[in-house]
Amino acid sequence: MATMNFLFRKPQFPIIIDTGSGLIGAKSWAACKKQLTTVTFADMTPRDVIDATVEAFFLLPEHMVFSPLTFKKRWTKAAIIKLYNSRKGPGRPEYPTNSLGNKSLEKVFGDIVELLTAPRKVDGAVEHETR
């Protein structure tokens, strides 16, 4: 895999990356690099990235370039939950959509990163994620 490059500035950790076929949650650059080496991108279209400040970034898979988005500055609670629930993959629980008024945007983001980085159950066995 090519080295990671950054345009303007780096996203702050933890981050969530939409690979097109699923989601990656990473708490460090080492974990991010390790997980991205296992991903085969179906095409080279830009992928959504959400950083710890809930700012919108994108990843250009062809060059492994991370860059902030200029037209979408921040994600909403509903959009993050919808993304997670639609791409969470097997062995991960749904994120509840009730009582969102009681949770901050940062809390929802943190909860989803924890769900993505926690070991998941696949066919009764526990599969450990890279942290």
C-alpha positions as CSV (number, residue, x, y, z in Angstrom):
1,M,0.0,0.0,0.0
2,A,1.2,3.5,-0.7
3,T,2.0,5.8,2.1
4,M,-0.8,8.0,3.5
5,N,-0.8,11.6,2.3
6,F,-2.6,14.7,3.5
7,L,-3.9,17.8,1.8
8,F,-4.2,20.9,4.0
9,R,-4.3,19.0,7.3
10,K,-4.7,15.6,9.0
11,P,-7.9,14.4,10.5
12,Q,-7.9,14.1,14.3
13,F,-8.3,10.6,15.8
14,P,-10.4,8.6,16.2
15,I,-11.8,8.4,12.7
16,I,-14.5,6.6,10.8
17,I,-13.9,5.7,7.1
18,D,-16.6,4.5,4.7
19,T,-14.8,2.1,2.4
20,G,-17.8,1.7,0.1
21,S,-18.5,-1.8,1.3
22,G,-18.3,-1.2,5.1
23,L,-16.9,1.0,7.8
24,I,-13.5,1.2,9.5
25,G,-13.0,2.7,12.9
26,A,-9.5,3.6,13.9
27,K,-8.0,5.2,17.0
28,S,-4.5,5.8,15.6
29,W,-2.6,6.1,12.3
30,A,-1.0,2.6,12.9
31,A,-4.5,1.0,13.2
32,C,-5.8,3.0,10.2
33,K,-2.9,1.9,8.0
34,K,-3.2,-1.7,9.1
35,Q,-6.9,-1.8,8.3
36,L,-6.6,0.0,5.0
37,T,-4.1,-2.6,3.8
38,T,-6.9,-5.2,4.0
39,V,-9.5,-3.2,2.0
40,T,-10.0,-3.6,-1.7
41,F,-11.8,-0.6,-3.1
42,A,-14.3,-1.5,-5.8
43,D,-13.6,1.9,-7.5
44,M,-11.4,4.9,-6.8
45,T,-14.2,7.4,-5.9
46,P,-13.6,9.6,-2.9
47,R,-14.7,8.0,0.4
48,D,-16.2,9.7,3.4
49,V,-14.1,10.1,6.5
50,I,-15.3,11.6,9.8
51,D,-12.8,12.7,12.4
52,A,-12.9,13.3,16.2
53,T,-14.2,16.8,15.7
54,V,-17.0,15.4,13.6
55,E,-15.6,17.3,10.6
56,A,-16.1,15.9,7.2
57,F,-13.0,14.7,5.3
58,F,-12.6,12.4,2.3
59,L,-10.1,9.8,1.3
60,L,-9.0,9.4,-2.3
61,P,-8.1,5.7,-2.4
62,E,-6.0,5.8,-5.5
63,H,-3.4,8.1,-3.9
64,M,-4.3,7.5,-0.2
65,V,-4.9,11.2,0.3
66,F,-6.9,12.5,3.2
67,S,-8.4,16.0,2.8
68,P,-11.1,18.1,4.5
69,L,-14.3,18.7,2.6
70,T,-15.1,22.3,1.8
71,F,-18.8,21.8,1.0
72,K,-19.8,19.7,4.0
73,K,-18.1,20.9,7.1
74,R,-19.7,18.7,9.9
75,W,-21.8,15.6,10.2
76,T,-25.1,15.4,12.1
77,K,-26.1,12.7,14.6
78,A,-28.7,11.3,12.3
79,A,-26.3,11.1,9.3
80,I,-23.6,9.3,11.4
81,I,-26.1,6.8,12.8
82,K,-27.7,6.2,9.4
83,L,-24.2,5.6,7.9
84,Y,-23.3,3.2,10.7
85,N,-26.6,1.3,10.7
86,S,-26.5,0.9,6.9
87,R,-22.8,-0.3,6.7
88,K,-22.0,-1.8,10.1
89,G,-21.5,-5.4,8.8
90,P,-22.4,-8.7,10.4
91,G,-21.8,-9.2,14.1
92,R,-22.3,-5.5,15.1
93,P,-25.4,-4.2,16.8
94,E,-27.7,-1.5,15.4
95,Y,-27.2,2.0,17.0
96,P,-30.5,3.1,18.6
97,T,-32.1,6.1,17.1
98,N,-34.2,6.9,20.2
99,S,-33.3,9.5,22.8
100,L,-30.9,11.3,20.5
101,G,-31.8,14.7,22.1
102,N,-30.0,13.5,25.3
103,K,-26.8,12.7,23.5
104,S,-24.2,15.1,22.2
105,L,-22.9,14.7,18.6
106,E,-19.5,13.8,20.1
107,K,-21.0,11.1,22.3
108,V,-22.8,9.5,19.3
109,F,-19.5,9.6,17.3
110,G,-17.5,8.1,20.2
111,D,-20.1,5.3,20.7
112,I,-20.0,4.4,17.0
113,V,-16.1,4.3,17.0
114,E,-16.3,2.0,20.0
115,L,-18.7,-0.3,18.2
116,L,-16.5,-0.4,15.1
117,T,-13.3,-1.1,17.1
118,A,-14.8,-3.6,19.5
119,P,-14.4,-7.4,18.9
120,R,-17.5,-8.6,17.0
121,K,-19.2,-11.9,16.9
122,V,-19.3,-13.7,13.6
123,D,-20.9,-17.1,13.5
124,G,-20.6,-17.5,17.3
125,A,-16.9,-16.8,17.3
126,V,-15.3,-13.5,18.4
127,E,-13.3,-11.7,15.7
128,H,-10.9,-9.2,17.1
129,E,-10.5,-5.9,15.2
130,T,-7.2,-4.1,14.8
131,R,-6.9,-1.2,17.3
